[in-house]
Amino acid sequence: MDLIRNTDIFQDLDTGSMGFNITRLPSINTAIECVIAQLYLGIPLALQPTTEKHLSRSERNTEVCTRYSQGETLEAIAKAFNLSHQRIHEIIHRWCY
């Protein structure tokens, strides 16, 4: 996303009353990056997840195994981690044994 921080891509951008003229941009991806850059102008990008509850997959899977070994149901674990009970089942059989 270096292009978002690079203001040089805006030099040929016509932002008249009809909106963006993307015909002079090299690709649709560059056009999208221009729009995103304008939408988030002045907003610093987060370098880490914005929630403090974010766990790495290995931490999450360890927690799933711990909860399962303590007798918690697949459905309750799935709800706690916002995953399907099938995904919890897969984690248990791949990580816990």
N, C-alpha and C positions, 0 to 999 in steps of 0.2 A: 504494500500500500504506500510505497514511497511517492507515487504520483499524487496522492491526496494532499500531501504536505508540500508538493512542488507547485508553486503558483505560475510557473512558466507555461503550463498547459492552458492557461486562461488567456494568453496574449492574443490568440486568433479567434477567441470565442466571441461570437456576436450575441449579446444578451439584450436585444432590442425588445420592443413591446410585445413581440410575438413569441417570446421565449428563447430557448437555446437553439442556435443553428449548429447542429452537430455534423454538418456535411464536411467541415474542414478538419474534423478530428480523425485521427488515424484508424480508430476502431470503435465499436460499440462499447467495449470495455472501458476505453478512455472516456467516452461520453458518460457512462455510468459513474465513473470515478469523479468526474467533474460535478455531476449532480450531487453525489454524496458529500463531496468536499464543500459545496455551497450550503447544503443542509446542516452540516455539522461545523460550519465555520466558527472558530472561537471556542469550541468545546474540546477540551483536552481528551485524548484517547486513553482509555484505561490500559495499563500494562498487565494487570492481573484481574481475575474475576472480581466483580463488584460486590459479591456476596461473601460473607465470612463463613458461610456454611458449605462452601465448595470443597469437596473431597476429591483426591485423585482416585482413579479407578481402583487401584490396589487398596487404598484406605477404605473406599466404599465396600469393596468385596470382602475385606476383612471384617468390617462391621456387619455385613450381611451374614457371614458365617457365625459371628459371635451371637447375633440375635437368634439365628436359627438354632444354634446349639443350646440356647437358653429356653427354647420351646416356643418362640414366637412363630405365628403362622406365616405362610408364604404371602397371603393376601395383606396382612398387616405390614410386613416388611416391604412389599411392593408399594403400598400406599405411602409409607414413610420416605421412600426414595424416588417416588414418582416413576416407577417402572412397572412393567407388566409382571404378573405372577409367573409367567413362562420364563421371562428373563431372570427373575430371582431363582427359579428352579435351575436354569442353566448355570448361573453363578455358583450355586451351592454344589452342583455336581462337578464343576470344573475346579473350584477353588477350595472347597471344604474337605475333600477326601484325598 
